[in-house]
Amino acid sequence: PEMVMIPHDAYYKDMSRLPLSERAKINYDHPDSLETDLMVKHLRDLIAGRPIEMPVYDFSTHTRLATGIVKRPAKVIIIEGILIFCEKALRDLMDVKIFVDADSDLRFIRRLKRDIQERQRSLESVIGQYMATVRPMHIAFVEPSRKYADIIIPEGHNPVSTAMVVTMIRQRLRGGSRDEPAAGPEKT
């Protein structure tokens, strides 16, 4: 209850006004496919101590569900998503920006498994989307946005960086201020 996770993926724009065949053609890997203004508003509300109703996005139909998920204010708000550093309004709300760097083959394999298992997509559609939009948008937006990170964590088992992040979160949970530097890594 003292932490809340807000995924950027929950804020994909609702495309229910379009036929499903048209929805499938949209470039969902471009920052314009997300309703970031709503996410910024929701984050400001959480920071101000007000609960929000976070959207729920159905990736198989490219639509939002009618009812969202209530998220309550917390001492620690974790925002996650590959395009969050592309948006200055989001960056301005972050105390610490962490970029997890992963090799392209690992990113592709994770996306392939997720899209087939969780989003009921075919192998061919995942590969087609990867080549048409995912890879080009990573090069255009995600990779350049790493320059805004305070911390870059290399993919794989990295106990030092993990301990550092855990320490920062624990400090905030104990009531540390936004501007107070984190102490050294704790043993976990």
CYANA upper distance limits for C-alpha pairs under 8 A (distance plus 0.5 A):
  1 PRO  CA     74 ALA  CA      7.25
  2 GLU  CA     74 ALA  CA      5.25
  2 GLU  CA     75 LYS  CA      5.93
  2 GLU  CA     76 VAL  CA      6.89
  2 GLU  CA    173 LEU  CA      7.44
  3 MET  CA     74 ALA  CA      5.67
  3 MET  CA     75 LYS  CA      6.58
  3 MET  CA     76 VAL  CA      5.14
  3 MET  CA     77 ILE  CA      6.28
  3 MET  CA     78 ILE  CA      7.92
  4 VAL  CA     71 LYS  CA      7.60
  4 VAL  CA     72 ARG  CA      7.89
  4 VAL  CA     73 PRO  CA      7.88
  4 VAL  CA     74 ALA  CA      6.60
  4 VAL  CA     76 VAL  CA      6.91
  4 VAL  CA     77 ILE  CA      5.47
  4 VAL  CA     78 ILE  CA      6.65
  5 MET  CA     77 ILE  CA      6.48
  5 MET  CA     78 ILE  CA      5.26
  5 MET  CA     79 ILE  CA      6.51
  5 MET  CA     80 GLU  CA      8.02
  6 ILE  CA     10 ALA  CA      8.31
  6 ILE  CA     54 MET  CA      8.49
  6 ILE  CA     77 ILE  CA      7.75
  6 ILE  CA     78 ILE  CA      6.59
  6 ILE  CA     79 ILE  CA      5.36
  6 ILE  CA     80 GLU  CA      6.93
  7 PRO  CA     11 TYR  CA      8.29
  7 PRO  CA     79 ILE  CA      6.23
  7 PRO  CA     80 GLU  CA      5.35
  7 PRO  CA     81 GLY  CA      6.49
  8 HIS  CA     12 TYR  CA      8.12
  8 HIS  CA     34 LEU  CA      8.25
  8 HIS  CA     36 THR  CA      8.32
  8 HIS  CA     39 MET  CA      8.00
  8 HIS  CA     79 ILE  CA      7.53
  8 HIS  CA     80 GLU  CA      6.51
  8 HIS  CA     81 GLY  CA      5.59
  8 HIS  CA     83 LEU  CA      8.25
  8 HIS  CA     84 ILE  CA      7.50
  9 ASP  CA     34 LEU  CA      8.16
  9 ASP  CA     57 TYR  CA      8.03
  9 ASP  CA     81 GLY  CA      7.17
 10 ALA  CA     54 MET  CA      7.69
 10 ALA  CA     55 PRO  CA      6.11
 10 ALA  CA     56 VAL  CA      5.99
 10 ALA  CA     57 TYR  CA      5.89
 11 TYR  CA     34 LEU  CA      6.01
 11 TYR  CA     35 GLU  CA      5.84
 11 TYR  CA     36 THR  CA      7.24
 11 TYR  CA     38 LEU  CA      8.03
 11 TYR  CA     39 MET  CA      7.19
 11 TYR  CA     55 PRO  CA      6.80
 11 TYR  CA     56 VAL  CA      8.26
 11 TYR  CA     57 TYR  CA      7.71
 12 TYR  CA     28 TYR  CA      8.40
 12 TYR  CA     33 SER  CA      6.43
 12 TYR  CA     34 LEU  CA      4.72
 12 TYR  CA     35 GLU  CA      6.36
 12 TYR  CA     57 TYR  CA      7.30
 12 TYR  CA     64 ARG  CA      8.47
 13 LYS  CA     33 SER  CA      6.48
 13 LYS  CA     34 LEU  CA      5.82
 13 LYS  CA     35 GLU  CA      6.00
 13 LYS  CA     63 THR  CA      8.03
 13 LYS  CA     64 ARG  CA      8.14
 14 ASP  CA     57 TYR  CA      8.33
 14 ASP  CA     62 HIS  CA      7.20
 14 ASP  CA     63 THR  CA      5.16
 14 ASP  CA     64 ARG  CA      5.76
 15 MET  CA     23 ARG  CA      6.85
 15 MET  CA     62 HIS  CA      6.48
 15 MET  CA     63 THR  CA      5.88
 15 MET  CA     64 ARG  CA      8.43
 16 SER  CA     20 LEU  CA      8.40
 16 SER  CA     62 HIS  CA      7.66
 16 SER  CA     63 THR  CA      5.87
 16 SER  CA     64 ARG  CA      8.35
 18 LEU  CA     22 GLU  CA      6.60
 18 LEU  CA     23 ARG  CA      6.62
 19 PRO  CA     23 ARG  CA      6.84
 20 LEU  CA     24 ALA  CA      6.76
 20 LEU  CA     61 THR  CA      7.30
 20 LEU  CA     62 HIS  CA      8.31
 21 SER  CA     25 LYS  CA      7.51
 22 GLU  CA     26 ILE  CA      7.56
 23 ARG  CA     61 THR  CA      8.40
 23 ARG  CA     62 HIS  CA      6.91
 24 ALA  CA     62 HIS  CA      8.07
 27 ASN  CA     33 SER  CA      7.50
 27 ASN  CA    133 THR  CA      6.68
 28 TYR  CA     33 SER  CA      5.85
 28 TYR  CA     34 LEU  CA      8.38
 28 TYR  CA    133 THR  CA      8.34
 29 ASP  CA     33 SER  CA      7.58
 29 ASP  CA    133 THR  CA      6.78
 29 ASP  CA    134 VAL  CA      6.25
 29 ASP  CA    137 MET  CA      6.48
 29 ASP  CA    138 HIS  CA      8.39
 30 HIS  CA     34 LEU  CA      8.44
 30 HIS  CA    137 MET  CA      6.69
 30 HIS  CA    141 PHE  CA      8.33
 31 PRO  CA     83 LEU  CA      6.94
 31 PRO  CA     86 CYS  CA      7.93
 35 GLU  CA     39 MET  CA      7.27
 36 THR  CA     40 VAL  CA      6.62
 36 THR  CA     87 GLU  CA      8.37
 36 THR  CA     90 LEU  CA      8.46
 37 ASP  CA     41 LYS  CA      6.74
 38 LEU  CA     42 HIS  CA      6.62
 39 MET  CA     43 LEU  CA      6.60
 40 VAL  CA     44 ARG  CA      6.68
 40 VAL  CA     89 ALA  CA      7.31
 40 VAL  CA     90 LEU  CA      6.64
 41 LYS  CA     45 ASP  CA      6.71
 42 HIS  CA     46 LEU  CA      6.72
 42 HIS  CA     52 ILE  CA      6.55
 42 HIS  CA     54 MET  CA      8.16
 43 LEU  CA     47 ILE  CA      6.60
 43 LEU  CA     93 LEU  CA      8.24
 44 ARG  CA     48 ALA  CA      6.57
 44 ARG  CA     93 LEU  CA      8.37
 45 ASP  CA     49 GLY  CA      6.79
 45 ASP  CA     50 ARG  CA      5.53
 45 ASP  CA     51 PRO  CA      7.28
 45 ASP  CA     52 ILE  CA      7.48
 46 LEU  CA     50 ARG  CA      5.60
 46 LEU  CA     51 PRO  CA      6.38
 46 LEU  CA     52 ILE  CA      7.45
 46 LEU  CA     72 ARG  CA      7.43
 46 LEU  CA     73 PRO  CA      5.20
 46 LEU  CA     74 ALA  CA      7.85
 47 ILE  CA     73 PRO  CA      7.23
 47 ILE  CA     74 ALA  CA      8.46
 48 ALA  CA     73 PRO  CA      8.46
 49 GLY  CA     72 ARG  CA      8.45
 49 GLY  CA     73 PRO  CA      5.74
 49 GLY  CA     74 ALA  CA      8.34
 50 ARG  CA     72 ARG  CA      7.52
 50 ARG  CA     73 PRO  CA      6.61
 51 PRO  CA     70 VAL  CA      7.30
 51 PRO  CA     71 LYS  CA      6.17
 51 PRO  CA     72 ARG  CA      4.93
 51 PRO  CA     73 PRO  CA      6.21
 52 ILE  CA     70 VAL  CA      6.13
 52 ILE  CA     71 LYS  CA      5.89
 52 ILE  CA     72 ARG  CA      7.12
 53 GLU  CA     68 GLY  CA      5.82
 53 GLU  CA     69 ILE  CA      5.74
 53 GLU  CA     70 VAL  CA      4.91
 53 GLU  CA     71 LYS  CA      6.71
 54 MET  CA     68 GLY  CA      5.68
 54 MET  CA     69 ILE  CA      5.62
 54 MET  CA     70 VAL  CA      6.64
 54 MET  CA     71 LYS  CA      7.15
 55 PRO  CA     64 ARG  CA      7.20
 55 PRO  CA     65 LEU  CA      7.77
 55 PRO  CA     67 THR  CA      7.70
 55 PRO  CA     68 GLY  CA      4.94
 55 PRO  CA     69 ILE  CA      7.01
 56 VAL  CA     64 ARG  CA      6.14
 56 VAL  CA     65 LEU  CA      6.09
 56 VAL  CA     67 THR  CA      7.74
 56 VAL  CA     68 GLY  CA      5.71
 56 VAL  CA     69 ILE  CA      7.39
 57 TYR  CA     62 HIS  CA      7.60
 57 TYR  CA     63 THR  CA      6.41
 57 TYR  CA     64 ARG  CA      4.86
 57 TYR  CA     65 LEU  CA      6.63
 58 ASP  CA     62 HIS  CA      6.15
 58 ASP  CA     63 THR  CA      5.90
 58 ASP  CA     64 ARG  CA      6.29
 58 ASP  CA     65 LEU  CA      7.25
 59 PHE  CA     63 THR  CA      7.52
 59 PHE  CA    119 ARG  CA      6.59
 60 SER  CA    119 ARG  CA      6.02
 60 SER  CA    120 GLN  CA      7.29
 60 SER  CA    121 ARG  CA      8.31
 75 LYS  CA    172 ARG  CA      7.09
 75 LYS  CA    173 LEU  CA      6.55
 75 LYS  CA    175 GLY  CA      8.33
 76 VAL  CA    169 ILE  CA      7.45
 76 VAL  CA    172 ARG  CA      7.14
 76 VAL  CA    173 LEU  CA      7.39
 79 ILE  CA     84 ILE  CA      8.41
 80 GLU  CA     84 ILE  CA      7.63
 82 ILE  CA    142 VAL  CA      6.76
 83 LEU  CA     87 GLU  CA      7.94
 83 LEU  CA    141 PHE  CA      7.67
 83 LEU  CA    142 VAL  CA      6.49
 83 LEU  CA    145 SER  CA      8.40
 84 ILE  CA     90 LEU  CA      6.97
 84 ILE  CA     91 ARG  CA      7.75
 85 PHE  CA     90 LEU  CA      7.57
 85 PHE  CA     91 ARG  CA      6.40
 85 PHE  CA     97 LYS  CA      8.50
 85 PHE  CA    142 VAL  CA      8.32
 85 PHE  CA    145 SER  CA      5.98
 85 PHE  CA    146 ARG  CA      7.83
 85 PHE  CA    148 TYR  CA      7.05
 85 PHE  CA    149 ALA  CA      8.23
 86 CYS  CA    141 PHE  CA      7.10
 86 CYS  CA    142 VAL  CA      7.75
 86 CYS  CA    145 SER  CA      6.16
 87 GLU  CA     91 ARG  CA      6.84
 88 LYS  CA     92 ASP  CA      6.51
 89 ALA  CA     93 LEU  CA      7.34
 90 LEU  CA     94 MET  CA      7.30
 91 ARG  CA     97 LYS  CA      8.10
 95 ASP  CA    178 ARG  CA      7.04
 96 VAL  CA    149 ALA  CA      8.31
 96 VAL  CA    150 ASP  CA      6.74
 96 VAL  CA    151 ILE  CA      8.34
 97 LYS  CA    148 TYR  CA      7.76
 97 LYS  CA    149 ALA  CA      5.31
 97 LYS  CA    150 ASP  CA      5.65
 97 LYS  CA    151 ILE  CA      6.94
 98 ILE  CA    149 ALA  CA      5.94
 98 ILE  CA    150 ASP  CA      6.55
 98 ILE  CA    151 ILE  CA      5.33
 98 ILE  CA    152 ILE  CA      6.34
 98 ILE  CA    153 ILE  CA      7.69
 99 PHE  CA    146 ARG  CA      6.70
 99 PHE  CA    149 ALA  CA      6.28
 99 PHE  CA    150 ASP  CA      8.44
 99 PHE  CA    151 ILE  CA      6.77
 99 PHE  CA    152 ILE  CA      5.25
 99 PHE  CA    153 ILE  CA      6.65
100 VAL  CA    152 ILE  CA      6.34
100 VAL  CA    153 ILE  CA      5.27
100 VAL  CA    154 PRO  CA      6.57
100 VAL  CA    155 GLU  CA      6.87
101 ASP  CA    152 ILE  CA      7.16
101 ASP  CA    153 ILE  CA      6.40
101 ASP  CA    154 PRO  CA      5.46
101 ASP  CA    155 GLU  CA      5.92
102 ALA  CA    106 LEU  CA      7.05
102 ALA  CA    107 ARG  CA      6.87
102 ALA  CA    154 PRO  CA      7.14
102 ALA  CA    155 GLU  CA      5.35
103 ASP  CA    107 ARG  CA      6.81
103 ASP  CA    155 GLU  CA      7.89
104 SER  CA    108 PHE  CA      6.63
105 ASP  CA    109 ILE  CA      6.70
106 LEU  CA    110 ARG  CA      6.62
107 ARG  CA    111 ARG  CA      6.66
108 PHE  CA    112 LEU  CA      6.50
108 PHE  CA    130 TYR  CA      8.28
109 ILE  CA    113 LYS  CA      6.67
110 ARG  CA    114 ARG  CA      6.57
111 ARG  CA    115 ASP  CA      6.36
111 ARG  CA    126 VAL  CA      8.49
112 LEU  CA    116 ILE  CA      6.63
112 LEU  CA    123 LEU  CA      7.76
112 LEU  CA    126 VAL  CA      6.74
112 LEU  CA    127 ILE  CA      8.29
113 LYS  CA    117 GLN  CA      6.40
114 ARG  CA    118 GLU  CA      5.86
114 ARG  CA    119 ARG  CA      7.39
115 ASP  CA    119 ARG  CA      5.21
115 ASP  CA    120 GLN  CA      6.83
115 ASP  CA    121 ARG  CA      6.09
115 ASP  CA    122 SER  CA      8.48
115 ASP  CA    126 VAL  CA      7.44
116 ILE  CA    120 GLN  CA      5.46
116 ILE  CA    121 ARG  CA      5.23
116 ILE  CA    122 SER  CA      6.56
116 ILE  CA    123 LEU  CA      7.43
116 ILE  CA    126 VAL  CA      8.38
117 GLN  CA    121 ARG  CA      8.23
121 ARG  CA    125 SER  CA      6.97
121 ARG  CA    126 VAL  CA      7.22
122 SER  CA    126 VAL  CA      6.84
123 LEU  CA    127 ILE  CA      6.75
124 GLU  CA    128 GLY  CA      6.49
125 SER  CA    129 GLN  CA      6.54
126 VAL  CA    130 TYR  CA      6.53
127 ILE  CA    131 MET  CA      6.76
128 GLY  CA    132 ALA  CA      6.56
129 GLN  CA    133 THR  CA      6.13
129 GLN  CA    134 VAL  CA      6.82
130 TYR  CA    134 VAL  CA      4.96
130 TYR  CA    135 ARG  CA      6.18
131 MET  CA    135 ARG  CA      6.32
131 MET  CA    136 PRO  CA      7.91
132 ALA  CA    136 PRO  CA      7.54
133 THR  CA    137 MET  CA      6.28
134 VAL  CA    138 HIS  CA      6.53
135 ARG  CA    139 ILE  CA      6.84
136 PRO  CA    140 ALA  CA      6.62
137 MET  CA    141 PHE  CA      6.11
137 MET  CA    142 VAL  CA      7.46
138 HIS  CA    142 VAL  CA      5.13
138 HIS  CA    143 GLU  CA      6.34
139 ILE  CA    143 GLU  CA      6.04
139 ILE  CA    144 PRO  CA      7.76
140 ALA  CA    144 PRO  CA      7.34
141 PHE  CA    145 SER  CA      6.66
142 VAL  CA    146 ARG  CA      7.42
145 SER  CA    149 ALA  CA      8.14
146 ARG  CA    152 ILE  CA      8.19
153 ILE  CA    158 ASN  CA      8.17
153 ILE  CA    161 SER  CA      6.98
154 PRO  CA    158 ASN  CA      7.79
158 ASN  CA    162 THR  CA      6.66
159 PRO  CA    163 ALA  CA      6.40
160 VAL  CA    164 MET  CA      6.72
160 VAL  CA    185 PRO  CA      7.84
161 SER  CA    165 VAL  CA      6.79
162 THR  CA    166 VAL  CA      6.66
163 ALA  CA    167 THR  CA      6.52
163 ALA  CA    185 PRO  CA      5.70
163 ALA  CA    186 GLU  CA      6.76
163 ALA  CA    187 LYS  CA      7.57
163 ALA  CA    188 THR  CA      7.42
164 MET  CA    168 MET  CA      6.85
164 MET  CA    184 GLY  CA      7.45
164 MET  CA    185 PRO  CA      5.34
164 MET  CA    186 GLU  CA      8.02
165 VAL  CA    169 ILE  CA      6.81
166 VAL  CA    170 ARG  CA      6.59
166 VAL  CA    185 PRO  CA      8.29
166 VAL  CA    186 GLU  CA      8.38
167 THR  CA    171 GLN  CA      6.55
167 THR  CA    182 ALA  CA      7.42
167 THR  CA    183 ALA  CA      7.61
167 THR  CA    184 GLY  CA      7.86
167 THR  CA    185 PRO  CA      6.16
167 THR  CA    186 GLU  CA      6.49
168 MET  CA    172 ARG  CA      6.87
168 MET  CA    182 ALA  CA      5.95
168 MET  CA    183 ALA  CA      8.12
169 ILE  CA    173 LEU  CA      6.71
170 ARG  CA    174 ARG  CA      6.69
171 GLN  CA    175 GLY  CA      7.05
171 GLN  CA    176 GLY  CA      5.77
171 GLN  CA    182 ALA  CA      7.45
172 ARG  CA    176 GLY  CA      5.15
172 ARG  CA    177 SER  CA      7.26
172 ARG  CA    178 ARG  CA      8.17
176 GLY  CA    180 GLU  CA      7.03
